[in-house]
């Protein structure tokens, strides 16, 4: 699937066009490819849907601990790199899955 087809597939699934373009270009860059494997479209949809959901619910840091009686919450803020955007953190978490499609870059 070429770049344009991949972007259109994500947009048809309900992803915003800007986010679809960014994801596809990031995948092509990271994987050193000129085509997008179809399986990565679904991975992108999952990532972008989760990102949108987190933004809608204003989730900034992962919840690390909850105590029910006397209501105690603990956020994993120390576990999160504050220099990265939520998209970059999620994209980095996908890298082990993306490595399956990665090609060696020719010099």
N, CA, C and O atoms as CSV, one atom per row, in Angstrom:
chain,resi,resn,atom,element,x,y,z
A,1,UNK,N,N,0.862,-1.161,0.000
A,1,UNK,CA,C,0.000,0.000,0.000
A,1,UNK,C,C,0.915,1.232,0.000
A,1,UNK,O,O,1.835,1.327,0.812
A,2,UNK,N,N,0.656,2.167,-0.910
A,2,UNK,CA,C,1.507,3.353,-0.948
A,2,UNK,C,C,1.070,4.362,0.119
A,2,UNK,O,O,0.075,4.168,0.819
A,3,UNK,N,N,1.844,5.438,0.218
A,3,UNK,CA,C,1.622,6.433,1.275
A,3,UNK,C,C,0.221,7.041,1.211
A,3,UNK,O,O,-0.452,7.157,2.236
A,4,UNK,N,N,-0.215,7.424,0.031
A,4,UNK,CA,C,-1.528,8.061,-0.125
A,4,UNK,C,C,-2.655,7.097,0.235
A,4,UNK,O,O,-3.615,7.483,0.902
A,5,UNK,N,N,-2.541,5.848,-0.202
A,5,UNK,CA,C,-3.565,4.849,0.131
A,5,UNK,C,C,-3.628,4.620,1.640
A,5,UNK,O,O,-4.712,4.468,2.202
A,6,UNK,N,N,-2.471,4.595,2.293
A,6,UNK,CA,C,-2.429,4.384,3.739
A,6,UNK,C,C,-3.097,5.541,4.478
A,6,UNK,O,O,-3.870,5.326,5.412
A,7,UNK,N,N,-2.795,6.761,4.058
A,7,UNK,CA,C,-3.408,7.940,4.692
A,7,UNK,C,C,-4.917,7.913,4.488
A,7,UNK,O,O,-5.674,8.150,5.429
A,8,UNK,N,N,-5.362,7.625,3.262
A,8,UNK,CA,C,-6.796,7.573,2.966
A,8,UNK,C,C,-7.495,6.485,3.774
A,8,UNK,O,O,-8.624,6.677,4.227
A,9,UNK,N,N,-6.827,5.336,3.960
A,9,UNK,CA,C,-7.426,4.255,4.748
A,9,UNK,C,C,-7.659,4.700,6.186
A,9,UNK,O,O,-8.711,4.424,6.763
A,10,UNK,N,N,-6.681,5.388,6.763
A,10,UNK,CA,C,-6.848,5.870,8.140
A,10,UNK,C,C,-7.934,6.933,8.231
A,10,UNK,O,O,-8.718,6.942,9.181
A,11,UNK,N,N,-7.985,7.836,7.243
A,11,UNK,CA,C,-9.008,8.883,7.247
A,11,UNK,C,C,-10.398,8.261,7.125
A,11,UNK,O,O,-11.338,8.713,7.780
A,12,UNK,N,N,-10.534,7.229,6.292
A,12,UNK,CA,C,-11.826,6.536,6.152
A,12,UNK,C,C,-12.245,5.864,7.448
A,12,UNK,O,O,-13.439,5.687,7.693
A,13,UNK,N,N,-11.277,5.485,8.289
A,13,UNK,CA,C,-11.583,4.858,9.578
A,13,UNK,C,C,-11.973,5.900,10.628
A,13,UNK,O,O,-12.375,5.544,11.736
A,14,UNK,N,N,-11.857,7.186,10.283
A,14,UNK,CA,C,-12.277,8.236,11.207
A,14,UNK,C,C,-11.140,9.002,11.852
A,14,UNK,O,O,-11.375,9.796,12.763
A,15,UNK,N,N,-9.914,8.782,11.404
A,15,UNK,CA,C,-8.762,9.490,11.959
A,15,UNK,C,C,-8.629,10.840,11.252
A,15,UNK,O,O,-8.875,10.943,10.050
A,16,UNK,N,N,-8.240,11.867,12.000
A,16,UNK,CA,C,-8.026,13.180,11.403
A,16,UNK,C,C,-6.893,13.084,10.383
A,16,UNK,O,O,-5.925,12.351,10.586
A,17,UNK,N,N,-7.023,13.830,9.283
A,17,UNK,CA,C,-6.059,13.716,8.185
A,17,UNK,C,C,-4.638,14.081,8.617
A,17,UNK,O,O,-3.686,13.403,8.230
A,18,UNK,N,N,-4.484,15.129,9.401
A,18,UNK,CA,C,-3.149,15.526,9.851
A,18,UNK,C,C,-2.476,14.406,10.639
A,18,UNK,O,O,-1.308,14.093,10.412
A,19,UNK,N,N,-3.222,13.807,11.566
A,19,UNK,CA,C,-2.660,12.724,12.385
A,19,UNK,C,C,-2.344,11.506,11.535
A,19,UNK,O,O,-1.339,10.833,11.765
A,20,UNK,N,N,-3.191,11.215,10.557
A,20,UNK,CA,C,-2.947,10.080,9.669
A,20,UNK,C,C,-1.659,10.297,8.877
A,20,UNK,O,O,-0.839,9.387,8.754
A,21,UNK,N,N,-1.485,11.502,8.343
A,21,UNK,CA,C,-0.261,11.808,7.584
A,21,UNK,C,C,0.965,11.681,8.466
A,21,UNK,O,O,1.966,11.089,8.060
A,22,UNK,N,N,0.897,12.231,9.670
A,22,UNK,CA,C,2.048,12.187,10.582
A,22,UNK,C,C,2.407,10.749,10.911
A,22,UNK,O,O,3.582,10.383,10.885
A,23,UNK,N,N,1.414,9.930,11.219
A,23,UNK,CA,C,1.693,8.536,11.563
A,23,UNK,C,C,2.326,7.802,10.383
A,23,UNK,O,O,3.334,7.116,10.550
A,24,UNK,N,N,1.747,7.942,9.200
A,24,UNK,CA,C,2.260,7.236,8.025
A,24,UNK,C,C,3.692,7.678,7.720
A,24,UNK,O,O,4.552,6.839,7.455
A,25,UNK,N,N,3.952,8.978,7.754
A,25,UNK,CA,C,5.304,9.462,7.480
A,25,UNK,C,C,6.299,9.003,8.550
A,25,UNK,O,O,7.440,8.670,8.230
A,26,UNK,N,N,5.876,8.985,9.806
A,26,UNK,CA,C,6.751,8.492,10.872
A,26,UNK,C,C,7.065,7.010,10.697
A,26,UNK,O,O,8.202,6.588,10.910
A,27,UNK,N,N,6.067,6.220,10.312
A,27,UNK,CA,C,6.277,4.792,10.085
A,27,UNK,C,C,7.237,4.581,8.915
A,27,UNK,O,O,8.170,3.784,9.007
A,28,UNK,N,N,7.003,5.299,7.817
A,28,UNK,CA,C,7.886,5.151,6.657
A,28,UNK,C,C,9.319,5.526,7.017
A,28,UNK,O,O,10.266,4.860,6.600
A,29,UNK,N,N,9.472,6.588,7.787
A,29,UNK,CA,C,10.809,7.026,8.187
A,29,UNK,C,C,11.463,6.017,9.123
A,29,UNK,O,O,12.616,5.643,8.912
A,30,UNK,N,N,10.753,5.573,10.146
A,30,UNK,CA,C,11.322,4.650,11.121
A,30,UNK,C,C,11.631,3.288,10.501
A,30,UNK,O,O,12.661,2.682,10.800
A,31,UNK,N,N,10.743,2.815,9.646
A,31,UNK,CA,C,10.900,1.477,9.063
A,31,UNK,C,C,11.738,1.464,7.786
A,31,UNK,O,O,11.996,0.395,7.232
A,32,UNK,N,N,12.168,2.636,7.308
A,32,UNK,CA,C,12.972,2.723,6.085
A,32,UNK,C,C,12.267,2.053,4.910
A,32,UNK,O,O,12.858,1.241,4.198
A,33,UNK,N,N,11.014,2.399,4.719
A,33,UNK,CA,C,10.208,1.782,3.665
A,33,UNK,C,C,9.604,2.855,2.769
A,33,UNK,O,O,9.498,4.022,3.147
A,34,UNK,N,N,9.210,2.428,1.566
A,34,UNK,CA,C,8.468,3.319,0.668
A,34,UNK,C,C,7.013,2.890,0.582
A,34,UNK,O,O,6.185,3.610,0.025
A,35,UNK,N,N,6.695,1.717,1.133
A,35,UNK,CA,C,5.323,1.221,1.176
A,35,UNK,C,C,4.916,1.007,2.628
A,35,UNK,O,O,5.761,0.925,3.519
A,36,UNK,N,N,3.617,0.919,2.848
A,36,UNK,CA,C,3.096,0.720,4.205
A,36,UNK,C,C,2.392,-0.635,4.253
A,36,UNK,O,O,1.389,-0.824,3.565
A,37,UNK,N,N,2.892,-1.579,5.047
A,37,UNK,CA,C,2.192,-2.850,5.191
A,37,UNK,C,C,0.790,-2.626,5.771
A,37,UNK,O,O,0.600,-1.789,6.654
A,38,UNK,N,N,-0.168,-3.372,5.270
A,38,UNK,CA,C,-1.563,-3.170,5.677
A,38,UNK,C,C,-1.762,-3.344,7.180
A,38,UNK,O,O,-2.595,-2.659,7.774
A,39,UNK,N,N,-1.015,-4.244,7.798
A,39,UNK,CA,C,-1.156,-4.462,9.244
A,39,UNK,C,C,-0.838,-3.195,10.035
A,39,UNK,O,O,-1.393,-2.984,11.113
A,40,UNK,N,N,0.044,-2.356,9.512
A,40,UNK,CA,C,0.407,-1.137,10.227
A,40,UNK,C,C,-0.712,-0.110,10.215
A,40,UNK,O,O,-0.738,0.784,11.061
A,41,UNK,N,N,-1.631,-0.224,9.274
A,41,UNK,CA,C,-2.786,0.678,9.253
A,41,UNK,C,C,-3.624,0.456,10.506
A,41,UNK,O,O,-4.078,1.416,11.128
A,42,UNK,N,N,-3.828,-0.793,10.874
A,42,UNK,CA,C,-4.618,-1.099,12.062
A,42,UNK,C,C,-3.883,-0.714,13.336
A,42,UNK,O,O,-4.504,-0.269,14.301
A,43,UNK,N,N,-2.563,-0.882,13.345
A,43,UNK,CA,C,-1.762,-0.442,14.489
A,43,UNK,C,C,-1.878,1.073,14.637
A,43,UNK,O,O,-2.029,1.585,15.746
A,44,UNK,N,N,-1.807,1.784,13.511
A,44,UNK,CA,C,-1.956,3.240,13.530
A,44,UNK,C,C,-3.324,3.669,14.007
A,44,UNK,O,O,-3.452,4.629,14.768
A,45,UNK,N,N,-4.345,2.962,13.563
A,45,UNK,CA,C,-5.705,3.282,14.001
A,45,UNK,C,C,-5.826,3.130,15.514
A,45,UNK,O,O,-6.409,3.987,16.179
A,46,UNK,N,N,-5.274,2.036,16.064
A,46,UNK,CA,C,-5.308,1.820,17.512
A,46,UNK,C,C,-4.596,2.958,18.249
A,46,UNK,O,O,-5.119,3.500,19.222
A,47,UNK,N,N,-3.403,3.310,17.776
A,47,UNK,CA,C,-2.618,4.361,18.427
A,47,UNK,C,C,-3.344,5.691,18.383
A,47,UNK,O,O,-3.472,6.363,19.406
A,48,UNK,N,N,-3.819,6.074,17.212
A,48,UNK,CA,C,-4.445,7.388,17.057
A,48,UNK,C,C,-5.794,7.470,17.756
A,48,UNK,O,O,-6.175,8.538,18.236
A,49,UNK,N,N,-6.516,6.368,17.821
A,49,UNK,CA,C,-7.786,6.336,18.548
A,49,UNK,C,C,-7.540,6.477,20.045
A,49,UNK,O,O,-8.245,7.220,20.728
A,50,UNK,N,N,-6.536,5.760,20.555
A,50,UNK,CA,C,-6.193,5.863,21.980
A,50,UNK,C,C,-5.715,7.268,22.320
A,50,UNK,O,O,-6.080,7.819,23.358
A,51,UNK,N,N,-4.897,7.846,21.444
A,51,UNK,CA,C,-4.406,9.205,21.669
A,51,UNK,C,C,-5.558,10.200,21.726
A,51,UNK,O,O,-5.589,11.065,22.601
A,52,UNK,N,N,-6.502,10.082,20.801
A,52,UNK,CA,C,-7.670,10.972,20.774
A,52,UNK,C,C,-8.513,10.791,22.042
A,52,UNK,O,O,-8.984,11.768,22.625
A,53,UNK,N,N,-8.699,9.540,22.459
A,53,UNK,CA,C,-9.467,9.251,23.668
A,53,UNK,C,C,-8.794,9.856,24.902
A,53,UNK,O,O,-9.462,10.431,25.761
A,54,UNK,N,N,-7.469,9.721,24.982
A,54,UNK,CA,C,-6.739,10.293,26.118
A,54,UNK,C,C,-6.835,11.813,26.130
A,54,UNK,O,O,-6.955,12.421,27.193
A,55,UNK,N,N,-6.784,12.431,24.946
A,55,UNK,CA,C,-6.915,13.885,24.874
A,55,UNK,C,C,-8.313,14.331,25.294
A,55,UNK,O,O,-8.466,15.325,26.004
A,56,UNK,N,N,-9.326,13.597,24.855
A,56,UNK,CA,C,-10.703,13.938,25.222
A,56,UNK,C,C,-10.932,13.806,26.725
A,56,UNK,O,O,-11.697,14.572,27.311
A,57,UNK,N,N,-10.268,12.834,27.343
A,57,UNK,CA,C,-10.417,12.605,28.774
A,57,UNK,C,C,-9.349,13.312,29.596
A,57,UNK,O,O,-9.271,13.133,30.811
A,58,UNK,N,N,-8.516,14.126,28.920
A,58,UNK,CA,C,-7.457,14.911,29.561
A,58,UNK,C,C,-6.525,14.052,30.404
A,58,UNK,O,O,-6.217,14.391,31.547
A,59,UNK,N,N,-6.081,12.943,29.837
A,59,UNK,CA,C,-5.126,12.062,30.497
A,59,UNK,C,C,-3.721,12.541,30.148
A,59,UNK,O,O,-3.332,12.540,28.980
A,60,UNK,N,N,-2.955,12.954,31.170
A,60,UNK,CA,C,-1.598,13.434,30.934
A,60,UNK,C,C,-0.541,12.455,31.438
A,60,UNK,O,O,0.521,12.317,30.831
A,61,UNK,N,N,-0.824,11.793,32.523
A,61,UNK,CA,C,0.148,10.871,33.101
A,61,UNK,C,C,-0.548,9.556,33.424
A,61,UNK,O,O,-1.727,9.541,33.779
A,62,UNK,N,N,0.178,8.462,33.300
A,62,UNK,CA,C,-0.437,7.179,33.617
A,62,UNK,C,C,-0.712,7.045,35.116
A,62,UNK,O,O,0.093,7.456,35.952
A,63,UNK,N,N,-1.844,6.471,35.425
A,63,UNK,CA,C,-2.203,6.230,36.816
A,63,UNK,C,C,-1.451,5.007,37.294
A,63,UNK,O,O,-1.528,3.947,36.673
A,64,UNK,N,N,-0.729,5.140,38.385
A,64,UNK,CA,C,0.136,4.073,38.860
A,64,UNK,C,C,-0.503,3.285,40.004
A,64,UNK,O,O,-0.315,2.074,40.113
A,65,UNK,N,N,-1.258,3.981,40.852
A,65,UNK,CA,C,-1.802,3.332,42.049
A,65,UNK,C,C,-3.112,4.003,42.448
A,65,UNK,O,O,-3.243,5.225,42.376
A,66,UNK,N,N,-4.070,3.196,42.866
A,66,UNK,CA,C,-5.347,3.706,43.388
A,66,UNK,C,C,-5.622,2.992,44.701
A,66,UNK,O,O,-5.478,1.772,44.790
A,67,UNK,N,N,-6.016,3.746,45.722
A,67,UNK,CA,C,-6.442,3.172,46.995
A,67,UNK,C,C,-7.872,3.622,47.205
A,67,UNK,O,O,-8.155,4.818,47.132
A,68,UNK,N,N,-8.770,2.708,47.460
A,68,UNK,CA,C,-10.183,3.047,47.498
A,68,UNK,C,C,-10.608,3.752,48.792
A,68,UNK,O,O,-11.236,4.809,48.734
A,69,UNK,N,N,-10.281,3.190,49.946
A,69,UNK,CA,C,-10.685,3.836,51.204
A,69,UNK,C,C,-9.796,5.041,51.463
A,69,UNK,O,O,-8.573,4.948,51.361
A,70,UNK,N,N,-10.395,6.149,51.792
A,70,UNK,CA,C,-9.752,7.436,51.974
A,70,UNK,C,C,-9.159,7.980,50.674
A,70,UNK,O,O,-8.324,8.884,50.711
A,71,UNK,N,N,-9.568,7.454,49.554
A,71,UNK,CA,C,-9.274,7.948,48.196
A,71,UNK,C,C,-7.849,8.448,47.990
A,71,UNK,O,O,-7.573,9.628,48.206
A,72,UNK,N,N,-6.981,7.606,47.593
A,72,UNK,CA,C,-5.600,7.978,47.302
A,72,UNK,C,C,-5.283,7.622,45.851
A,72,UNK,O,O,-5.581,6.513,45.407
A,73,UNK,N,N,-4.686,8.545,45.117
A,73,UNK,CA,C,-4.271,8.316,43.735
A,73,UNK,C,C,-2.774,8.575,43.636
A,73,UNK,O,O,-2.250,9.457,44.317
A,74,UNK,N,N,-2.094,7.826,42.807
A,74,UNK,CA,C,-0.670,8.073,42.574
A,74,UNK,C,C,-0.427,7.977,41.073
A,74,UNK,O,O,-0.741,6.969,40.441
A,75,UNK,N,N,0.133,9.035,40.520
A,75,UNK,CA,C,0.406,9.063,39.094
A,75,UNK,C,C,1.859,8.709,38.840
A,75,UNK,O,O,2.739,9.043,39.634
A,76,UNK,N,N,2.104,8.029,37.727
A,76,UNK,CA,C,3.452,7.628,37.348
A,76,UNK,C,C,4.178,8.721,36.608
A,76,UNK,O,O,4.743,8.473,35.543
A,77,UNK,N,N,4.178,9.918,37.139
A,77,UNK,CA,C,4.785,11.064,36.463
A,77,UNK,C,C,6.286,10.871,36.305
A,77,UNK,O,O,6.844,11.243,35.273
A,78,UNK,N,N,6.947,10.303,37.292
A,78,UNK,CA,C,8.390,10.093,37.205
A,78,UNK,C,C,8.732,9.076,36.109
A,78,UNK,O,O,9.855,9.067,35.606
A,79,UNK,N,N,7.779,8.227,35.741
A,79,UNK,CA,C,8.009,7.214,34.721
A,79,UNK,C,C,7.829,7.750,33.311
A,79,UNK,O,O,8.091,7.029,32.349
A,80,UNK,N,N,7.390,8.992,33.161
A,80,UNK,CA,C,7.079,9.573,31.861
A,80,UNK,C,C,8.122,10.619,31.501
A,80,UNK,O,O,8.452,11.476,32.320
A,81,UNK,N,N,8.642,10.553,30.285
A,81,UNK,CA,C,9.584,11.556,29.797
A,81,UNK,C,C,8.796,12.810,29.438
A,81,UNK,O,O,8.027,12.806,28.476
A,82,UNK,N,N,8.981,13.877,30.200
A,82,UNK,CA,C,8.182,15.089,29.994
A,82,UNK,C,C,8.593,15.847,28.741
A,82,UNK,O,O,7.884,16.757,28.312
A,83,UNK,N,N,9.734,15.484,28.144
A,83,UNK,CA,C,10.184,16.156,26.930
A,83,UNK,C,C,9.491,15.626,25.675
A,83,UNK,O,O,9.605,16.221,24.604
A,84,UNK,N,N,8.781,14.524,25.805
A,84,UNK,CA,C,8.091,13.929,24.670
A,84,UNK,C,C,6.608,14.231,24.729
A,84,UNK,O,O,6.015,14.300,25.806
A,85,UNK,N,N,6.017,14.411,23.564
A,85,UNK,CA,C,4.563,14.602,23.491
A,85,UNK,C,C,3.884,13.256,23.720
A,85,UNK,O,O,4.526,12.214,23.594
A,86,UNK,N,N,2.594,13.264,24.055
A,86,UNK,CA,C,1.887,11.991,24.207
A,86,UNK,C,C,1.974,11.126,22.946
A,86,UNK,O,O,2.085,9.904,23.041
A,87,UNK,N,N,1.925,11.755,21.766
A,87,UNK,CA,C,2.046,10.997,20.518
A,87,UNK,C,C,3.407,10.308,20.441
A,87,UNK,O,O,3.491,9.132,20.088
A,88,UNK,N,N,4.467,11.036,20.771
A,88,UNK,CA,C,5.812,10.458,20.699
A,88,UNK,C,C,5.979,9.314,21.695
A,88,UNK,O,O,6.622,8.311,21.385
A,89,UNK,N,N,5.406,9.457,22.884
A,89,UNK,CA,C,5.480,8.364,23.862
A,89,UNK,C,C,4.761,7.129,23.342
A,89,UNK,O,O,5.261,6.012,23.474
A,90,UNK,N,N,3.588,7.330,22.753
A,90,UNK,CA,C,2.846,6.184,22.217
A,90,UNK,C,C,3.563,5.577,21.015
A,90,UNK,O,O,3.619,4.355,20.881
A,91,UNK,N,N,4.112,6.418,20.141
A,91,UNK,CA,C,4.838,5.908,18.978
A,91,UNK,C,C,6.051,5.098,19.432
A,91,UNK,O,O,6.340,4.042,18.870
A,92,UNK,N,N,6.761,5.594,20.451
A,92,UNK,CA,C,7.904,4.851,20.981
A,92,UNK,C,C,7.484,3.502,21.551
A,92,UNK,O,O,8.231,2.528,21.455
A,93,UNK,N,N,6.306,3.438,22.136
A,93,UNK,CA,C,5.829,2.164,22.678
A,93,UNK,C,C,5.492,1.167,21.567
A,93,UNK,O,O,5.440,-0.039,21.806
A,94,UNK,N,N,5.265,1.673,20.353
A,94,UNK,CA,C,4.968,0.793,19.211
A,94,UNK,C,C,6.216,0.262,18.515
A,94,UNK,O,O,6.121,-0.656,17.701
A,95,UNK,N,N,7.370,0.817,18.819
A,95,UNK,CA,C,8.583,0.452,18.085
A,95,UNK,C,C,8.882,-1.049,18.085
A,95,UNK,O,O,9.334,-1.558,17.059
A,96,UNK,N,N,8.657,-1.783,19.174
A,96,UNK,CA,C,8.885,-3.238,19.080
A,96,UNK,C,C,7.990,-3.902,18.019
A,96,UNK,O,O,8.420,-4.840,17.348
A,97,UNK,N,N,6.773,-3.425,17.870
A,97,UNK,CA,C,5.884,-3.974,16.832
A,97,UNK,C,C,6.316,-3.508,15.447
A,97,UNK,O,O,6.224,-4.265,14.481
A,98,UNK,N,N,6.789,-2.264,15.345
A,98,UNK,CA,C,7.243,-1.734,14.062
A,98,UNK,C,C,8.526,-2.410,13.594
A,98,UNK,O,O,8.781,-2.498,12.393
A,99,UNK,N,N,9.330,-2.884,14.533
A,99,UNK,CA,C,10.587,-3.536,14.162
A,99,UNK,C,C,10.370,-4.766,13.279
A,99,UNK,O,O,11.265,-5.162,12.533
A,100,UNK,N,N,9.199,-5.361,13.363
A,100,UNK,CA,C,8.882,-6.513,12.503
A,100,UNK,C,C,8.866,-6.120,11.026
A,100,UNK,O,O,9.101,-6.961,10.158
A,101,UNK,N,N,8.592,-4.856,10.739
A,101,UNK,CA,C,8.465,-4.370,9.362
A,101,UNK,C,C,9.643,-3.495,8.947
A,101,UNK,O,O,9.659,-2.959,7.839
A,102,UNK,N,N,10.610,-3.352,9.815
A,102,UNK,CA,C,11.731,-2.452,9.546
A,102,UNK,C,C,12.708,-3.083,8.564
A,102,UNK,O,O,12.978,-4.283,8.619
A,103,UNK,N,N,13.226,-2.265,7.676
A,103,UNK,CA,C,14.215,-2.710,6.702
A,103,UNK,C,C,15.542,-1.998,6.968
A,103,UNK,O,O,15.581,-0.884,7.490
A,104,UNK,N,N,16.614,-2.670,6.595
A,104,UNK,CA,C,17.937,-2.073,6.729
A,104,UNK,C,C,18.055,-0.941,5.718
A,104,UNK,O,O,17.692,-1.101,4.552
A,105,UNK,N,N,18.555,0.185,6.163
A,105,UNK,CA,C,18.672,1.345,5.287
A,105,UNK,C,C,19.931,1.203,4.442
A,105,UNK,O,O,21.022,0.980,4.967
A,106,UNK,N,N,19.768,1.332,3.137
A,106,UNK,CA,C,20.906,1.264,2.225
A,106,UNK,C,C,21.643,2.593,2.236
A,106,UNK,O,O,21.028,3.659,2.250
A,107,UNK,N,N,22.942,2.517,2.230
A,107,UNK,CA,C,23.747,3.741,2.235
A,107,UNK,C,C,24.037,4.229,0.852
A,107,UNK,O,O,24.704,5.250,0.685
